[in-house]
Amino acid sequence: MSDDDFLRVGRVAGAHGLNGRLRVVVISDNPGRFEAGKSVYVSLNDSYDSYTIEGFQLIKRRLALLSLKGISDRNQAEALGRAELFVAKEDAERARDELGSDSFYYYDIIGCDVYLDNNLFAKVTDIMQAGGDVLIIKSMDGRELMVPFVESMTDTSRISERRIDISPVEGLFDI
């Protein structure tokens, strides 16, 4: 499997307790991805290792505790510090029907053309989480800019055409 075969759903933030539980930052809006018995891939040092989920507990909106089969003590959990968590993209696609009409996978958005005033302005290069999703875009003149991914500034009605229209607040792109 290659990197394109996976969908990132979280990041290990550290160990929790002595029994191998992990503190994770969840970036998926589908908590069902973390049900006991399902598989998750842990990526550390460019490899993807499959683990079976034994337990999952959401603590706050995006912070959870995760238990994985085979990770049974604090040392093993600490060894996974800052690892990324993934699911197989084919599994994510099977669950696409569970997404709301205004929800997308990151890979649906990254690479989209960005239009400002109906003119090609930029391309989405990444998505950052900073209290909410922020689009990282590269303008046609080479500047890297950030746009809050909120309904008032981004129109995703044409995402199937790989197009996002933006209406930034005045001064957002001033340097």
N, C-alpha and C positions, 0 to 999 in steps of 0.2 A: 504494500500500500504506500502511496505517496502522500505528501502534505495536503494535496488537493482532495484526498479521500476522507478528511476529517473536518469536523466543525467544533470550534472552541466553545466550551460551555462554562468554564471556570478557571480559577487559578488558586493554587495552594498558598495560603497565607501563613501557615505554620502548623506546629503540632498543638494538640489540645489534650492535656492530661497525660497519663502514663500508659494508656492502653492502645495507642496507635491511632487515635482519632485525629482527623485533620480539620483545621479551620480553613474554609474555602470561601473565596469571593465568587459568587454565582453571577454569570453574565447571561444565562439563558432565562427567558421568560416562561419556560416550560419546566416547572419543578418535577413533573413526571419523569424527566430524564434521569432523575436520581433515585428512583424507586429501588427498593431492595431486590436483588436478583438480576438487575440490569448490568450491562457492562459499561465501563468508562475506560478511556485510554489516558494514561499518564505520560506526558512527554517531558523528558528531562534529557539534556544532551543529545538532542536530535533523534531520539528513538521513541517509539510509542509502545508502551507496555499495557496490556489489557488486564483489568482488575474487575472483579465482581463486587458490586455495591452490597454491603451488609446492612448499612443504616444511614439515614440522612435526617437531619433536624435543622430546619430553618430557624435561625436565632433572630435575625433582623431582616430587613428587606432584601439585602444582597449578601448577607453573611450566614454561613451554615456550618454545621459539623457533619463530617462524612467519615464513615467507617468502610474500609475496603478489606476484602478477604486477602489474607497474607501480610497485612500490615498490623502487627499486634503489639508493638511497643513504641515508646517515645522515640528511640533511636531510629527505628525504621521510618517513622513519620517525619522526623526532622530531616532525614536524608532526601525527602521529597519536597523540602522547602522551595518555594517559588516555581514549582513545576506547573505546567498548564494541563488542564483537563479537557478532553475531547470526547466526542461521540463519532461514530462512523457517519459520514455524510449520507449514505444510503438509508440509515436508520432515521436520520433527521428528515429526509425527503418523505419517508413513509408517514411521518407525523405532521407534515405540512398542513393537513386539513385542520389540525388543532390550533393553528395560528389564527389570530384575529385578522380582519381585513386590513388593519393598519399596522400589522407586524410583519417583519421581514427577517430573513437570515442576513448576517453581515455580508456573506458572499453575494447576496442579491444586490447590495448597495455599493460595495467596493468595486471600482471600475466604471461606475455610471458617469455619464457626462452631466455636468452641472451648467444650467442655463441661468443667466441673469438678464432680465428684461428681454427675454426671448432670443438672446445671443449666447453662443457657446462661450462659457467663462472659465471652466475648470473641469477637473476630473477628480472623483473621490478616490483617495489613496489609502485611507484607513479610517477607523472609528475608534474614538477614545472615550472612556467612561470617566466623567468628572462630575459626579452628582447626577448626571444624566448623560445621554449619548451626545457626542460632539463629532461632526464630520470633519475629517482632515482632508482638505482639498488642495490640489496644485493648480494654480491659475495658468492661463495660457501664456502669461509673461514669466512663469517660473516661480512665483511666490507661493509659499506654503501658508495656507490660511485655515482658520477654524470657524465652523458654523454650527451653532447649537442645533441639534436634530430635534426641533420642536415644530409642531404643526403651524405655528404663526410665521415661521421662517422657511420651512421646506414643504414643497408640494411633491408628493410621491405618487400622484395619480397616473403618471406615465412611466412608472418604474419597469413595467414589462417591456418598454422600449429602451431600457437602460438610460433613462433620463430623469433628472431631478431638477425642478425649478426652485430657485431660492429668492427670497425677499428679505434680505438682511436689514436689520435696524440701521438707521443712519449712523455713520461713523465706525461701523464694525470693522471695515477693512482699511481704515485710515492708519497710517504709520506715523 
